[in-house]
């Protein structure tokens, strides 16, 4: 089995991804690397204490509240009864997956830890850190990312938000090589899923990123067989929708005016209950 590590920013969505990866797909990473120490925002690092007033000023209460809810839910050390979602600590203890806290995935300490664990592939999904050298060239099979859009469309921070804002009826998922530039590495595989009228931002994020686990499983199978995966370069010049960073206030107002919703209590219960949202 290829030894791989999973790196992410803690949130309820990345937690659902990790649970699906391990408990449904049977893919157990050598370790899970959790981004710590605050948030990367507009090329700066902000401590947890700085994030709340910054977001309130930049985005307003609705978007800030959603991100706080998602982030806090991913950081709590819980284990829900029966078949519900398991927190990162519970997932670690139950399946013997070491957790590595890192404020710099490409920094000396984290790279040394990954080298010690002989990680052969580094996988990211919902990660707020730019992957750079020496991490990019450390694993013998490189670094890959699962991005919730059909690259080169909707490159950037929140592709689900942009897809919903532009009225996309189909949501894509891309497995691509990680490069020093955001969402610029060669495409390895892609898939699509329909967007239901009732889908919120939370549900679409969970569905599209979880769909990438199937692409990752196929990629790992090719590597196991010693078969080089096919890849094609991303041509950003063909994209109808350019790279977008965090949403602007005007975009947030448009998003709401169109009837789009970030989350509902029922969605949160479904995610915490670890329902298979991609079934059927």
Secondary structure as GFF3:
##gff-version 3
##sequence-region A 1 280
A	DSSP	beta_strand	4	9	.	.	.	ID=ss1
A	DSSP	alpha_helix	12	19	.	.	.	ID=ss2
A	DSSP	pi_helix	20	24	.	.	.	ID=ss3
A	DSSP	beta_strand	31	35	.	.	.	ID=ss4
A	DSSP	beta_strand	39	41	.	.	.	ID=ss5
A	DSSP	beta_strand	44	46	.	.	.	ID=ss6
A	DSSP	alpha_helix	48	59	.	.	.	ID=ss7
A	DSSP	alpha_helix	61	75	.	.	.	ID=ss8
A	DSSP	alpha_helix	88	95	.	.	.	ID=ss9
A	DSSP	beta_strand	98	102	.	.	.	ID=ss10
A	DSSP	alpha_helix	108	116	.	.	.	ID=ss11
A	DSSP	beta_strand	121	125	.	.	.	ID=ss12
A	DSSP	beta_strand	143	147	.	.	.	ID=ss13
A	DSSP	alpha_helix	159	165	.	.	.	ID=ss14
A	DSSP	beta_strand	170	177	.	.	.	ID=ss15
A	DSSP	beta_strand	187	194	.	.	.	ID=ss16
A	DSSP	alpha_helix	201	224	.	.	.	ID=ss17
A	DSSP	three_ten_helix	236	238	.	.	.	ID=ss18
A	DSSP	alpha_helix	249	257	.	.	.	ID=ss19
A	DSSP	alpha_helix	265	272	.	.	.	ID=ss20
###
